[in-house]
Each structure stands twice: as C-alpha cells, then as structure tokens.
C-alpha cells in the first residue's frame, strides 16, 4: 500500500508547510525589528525627547516593501494554483458516488458501470449523539480515488471529508464535485461545513474505509432499500 | 434649530439629544449606541464560547445558539465594527480634523443616526423569544427563506435601515471632506484617519446598495413568493452569495481602514515623529479600497463557482497583502528613530498592529485557494477574522477612545485602567483566537454548538475558553475605566498629547461651534504629524 495517507490531503499539507515558512519569515522580519525599535527608541528625559524628524519616508525602502511582497504573494498564488489543479483534477480510475445533502443528513448512492444506482446509504439525523449505526456508514474502498458528485435537496450544505482535507458545498439546483482517496482503512469523520440550521452540528457521517475486497463484498451484500425513502421524508 | 447648537453635550437635555444636528453630539450618540450593542453582542459571544467549551448541549439549545451566532455576528460587524467608529469617531473627528464647523448636511446626519437607531430597535426586538433570527449574519438562501431560519424580515429591515444610515453618512462625509476643508488643508496634509474614513465611505456608497438589493430579493422570496434564489423554479442560491459578498467583502475594509487611521494617529503621536511614508500610506489606503471590490469570490471558494473564478480571485486576494503590508512596514519604520512613550493608547495601537499582522499572515491560506479548500468554513476562519477584524479593530477603537477621551469629555481616561485592560485583552484574545485557529486547522467546522468528543478538540476549546474569560475581564476593566474617567478623571488641557493635528487646537471638551465663526488659520507648512517640542506628559 501507498505510503501516502490520503489525497488531496498530501498536497494540502505540503502547501500548509510552504505557507507556514513564508508566514514565519514575514513575521520575523516585521515583528522582531518592531519590538527592537520599541525597546531602543524609548523616550528618555534629557536624552531622547523628540523623534528624528528627517525619518519620515524613504522611497527606496517603500518601493522595496511594495515590490518584494508583490513577488512573494504572486509566487504563493501561483503555487496554490498548481496545487488547486491537482485537487480539482479527478484521476481517471475514480469511482463515483452521488451524495445528496438534506436537513440534516446525507444520502449516498453507489453506481455501477452504467451509472445506475446499486446501493444507497442514508444517514439519519441524530440530534444527541455522534454514533452512527453500521448500516449508515459511508463505506468506500481504500487506495481508490472517489469522485463525489454533490447536490442538495433543500438548503446549502457542505461535504467535508476530514482526513482528506477537502470540502465542497452541496448547492440545491447545482451539481458540484470533489475527489479524495484514503489509503489507510479505518473510520473517519465527514461533517457538514456550511451552516444549515438547527441540526447543522449533527449533520455528520462516518466514513468507513475498508480494503477493496471487503468493499466489493459489502456492495453486493443485502441492502434495505425499502425503508429508506420514508426515512428521507421524515427528515426533510 | 440654532438655539439647540448653543448647548455643549454635557449640559444637553433629552430634547436637545433627540433633535440635535451637532456632529459631536451625533458622534457621541452613535458611539454610545454602538458600545451598548458591543456589550450585548459580547455577552452573546461569551455564551457561544461556553457552549463550545465541551461537547454536548450544556448551556443553550441549538436554536438559541444559532440565534446567538446570528446576533453576535450581525451586531459586532454592523453596529460595533462599522457604526460605532465610523458614525462615532468619524462624526466627531472629521469636521475637527479638517477645520469645519460641522458636516455638510447636519440634518441628514441626524437622519443617519435615527435610521441607525431604528435598526437598533429592530435588532433588539429579536431578543423576544418568538422573534429570534437564525440565518447567520450572512443570511444565505435557501436557508434564510426557510421557516427554520426565524423571522427573516427583522434581518432584512435592519439591513435596510442601516443601509439608509450608511449611504447618508457616506454622502455627508465625502461632501464634507471635498467642500469644507479649512484654507491650507489639502489632500497631502489631511490626517491619515480622514483619508481612511473617506476611502471607507466611498466603499460604503458603492457597496451598500448591493447588499440592500440582496436582502430585498431575500425578502421577496420569503414573503411574496418570488424565486430569485429558489432553484426549483429557476432561481440560483449562488446569485445571493455573489451579490451579498460584492458588498460584504469590501465592508471588512470599511471596518478596518479607519482603524488603520487610528493606528497612524496614535503611533505618530507617541513616537514623537512624523508617520513614515505618508504618501505611500495614502496610496495604500486607496489601493485597498480599489482591490476590495474584486476579491469577493474568496468567500465562495468552495461554493461551486467555476474553478477559473476561484483562481482569478485567489490572485486578486493575495494582492490585498501588498498595500496592507506597506502600511505595516511603514508603522514599524515610524517606530525607528522615535522617542517612544508607552502610554495606554500606544499600547493599544501597537497591540492592534500585532493582531493585524497575525491576522494578515493567517489570511494568506484563506486567499490561497488550494489551502482554503481544506479550511473553508472551519474555526480557523473564525480565529483568523477575530484577529484581523475582531481584535485589531477592538484594540484600535479602545486605543482611540483613550486617545480622544480628553477632547470629547474634557477629562483624562485613567491610565492604569488603560494599561491593565490592554494586557488582559491582549493576552486573553491571543489565547482565545490562536487556539481557535489551531482547532479549526485540524478540522473543526464553524457554527457548531456540539461536536464529537475528539480529545484535541476538547482540550483546545477549553484553553480557548480560558482566553475568552481573560478577554472578557479586560473589556470589563476598560468599561469601568470609561465610567471612572467620566466621573472622576483628571481635568485635561486642550492638547494633552501635544499633537500638532488640527482637532487638538480647539478647547477640551470640544466647544459646540468648533473653531468659531471663522475657519481656523493654519500655518503655511501645516502637517498633522509635525511633532516639535519635547512632550511634558
């Protein structure tokens, strides 16, 4: 198995490191001289009573701290553009999930090769707990890119795959997408990150990442389609 | 109402306060109303903090929590971060700083305040349990048009009245600045606070109609059955977001640019030297104002807008860092070679700049679209904007209150209260919001009253609460200081900080007719930052 834990989290983490380095450097070149000046150029009776009036500007310096930051931020934005392209380009071999948000849960549809829904998982709204029954967990295979097509039945929601560090809004009347790949089996959090009302903080899902063979078995296994439409109705 | 103008504010009766057209009294009314709103919204904020302290619902129900969030956001932003200082300090200082008798349209100015007062009444009405509004200050449809959101009309009408108030103020201030400067006050020797105030009001004038349009469509959708934002009948929820953020992003600069003005005034005074790079400061202010209108998509980086729009606005957003960076570097350079006096306004200004520096640097990941895809709508964003807006702004206002207290009240703000409150607010805010940024970075979404008991989240939220308590205590000390200053403050002379700026050349407290019948005479080489004689305070 791949050493990388999850995509696009890998690139996200790298981008964060780049930003942190730049931020710490900018912080150092700004705050350190600032603190030093505050200590050094203190008002002292009889010694230092007025400021240096000729120091009221220096075009060279001002040009310097206009041009250098411009270059730095443009480089950062371009780097972010390159990462963004990878975050938004779904790998060819991705598996597609159709995810529909509603107040307050998710309906996840698994598709076959022809695009027909073969299995549906619906998370029921539970206002008191963060436990999810086994049949309400979103099961996905490890090590395989997953493309999520998002929309919403009612208000704007957002599908945040916490281990993959990626979020996209689910907007009624639109289909948006994101993709992720998690290589390590386990249970992870999915949260709604766009404010959607009373149950917003309990609009979560458990993402169960299993080895591919287990996933295939789960997908073929028994489903309980019959009771799900009622559950959805209850919740909206 | 000529006779009304003859009474100074401290001996004015109720009738005078209601019918006044005096810019100083209106300024005091604005600031007092804003400060009361700040206290209420601050209590809301503390309740939010206590609820988030631990997983589960301990303090409030989710519905009441959503009301608290909506109220805290809307009131802090529109009452405290805009009206309190633009209406309060702007009104009080603008005519004094440019040597005018009053603003250009005094009665329009009174209308501004009373429209704002109407909005305040509406927002206070939502305190009644059945009237809670829960759509957040952003009011995104379709949720805001959904019954779960509460009485959307309160939100819409409050925004409308605030809009009337803001537009009238903007027209007034811009006209005043262009037409009513005393002889000798030109573009290159007005105070940076005035420049910032005018830039902020130009943004208001262009932007506010857009917000009013957005909420009007929301109102029509909710109550009259139109379908601007209803996707089932051809509307589009993203239309609202675009129109809303077209104003509401520039609005954050409306909030913060005048605070930059406060920093400049205070820094220069307590360094006893001119502000460094005056001209580049002016260019930076206007640069921020222009760029502010072409960056709004960064609030919608994950909302399903096309990828090209996200990348484009990612580039424009990072460019905002350039003029703000110029300002920060210039402030640091102002300290170089100064004779720095660490009085409490100076501490507040320096602390505010420090907060803004952290806030600016943590703004970069929100601007870099690649990182934003992971942190959008997380508590990281909340921590970030509480650094830039919340704290940089509040520290700036507190500093300004202490700084201009003698001119408004005629007494000094007690220095020990200023110092103690500064350190409490500064330390508390950093503990509070820095941990909030970390917990957001590791994934915690914003606007969550309850969250799963992930150990790191719980620990960080508890540290955050400790910070909030210290911050709250600091604000309390500051407020007690105001009362103490009003009742038993030391008598102030006309120019306690020995500033060459024009507003200090009138008596303390500022007389009703400002400079008298004739405009003030300024020396030919007048400049507000020309510090001469050694200070005696």
Interface residues (C-beta under 8 A of the other chain):
Chain A: X8 X9 X11 X12 X15 X16 X19 X22 X23 X26 X27 X30 X31 X33 X34 X37 X38 X41 X42 X43 X44 X48 X49 X50 X51 X52 X53 X55 X56 X57 X58 X61 X62 X65 X66 X69 X70 X73 X74 X76 X77 X79 X80 X81 X82 X83 X84 X87 X88 X103 X127 X130 X154 X155 X156 X158 X160 X162 X165 X166 X167 X168 X169 X171 X172 X173 X174 X176 X189 X191 X192 X193 X194 X195 X196 X197 X198 X199 X200 X201 X202 X204
Chain B: X55 X62 X63 X66 X134 X136 X138 X140 X141 X142 X143 X146 X148 X149 X231 X232 X235 X236 X237 X238 X271 X272 X273 X274 X275 X276 X277 X278 X279 X280 X302 X303 X304 X307 X310 X311 X314 X315 X318 X319 X321 X322 X325 X326 X328 X329 X330 X331 X332 X333 X335 X336 X337 X338 X339 X340 X341 X342 X350 X353 X354 X357 X358 X361 X362 X364 X365 X367 X368 X369 X370 X371 X373 X374 X376 X377 X378 X441 X443 X445 X446 X447 X448 X449 X450 X451 X452 X453 X529 X530 X531 X532 X533 X534 X535
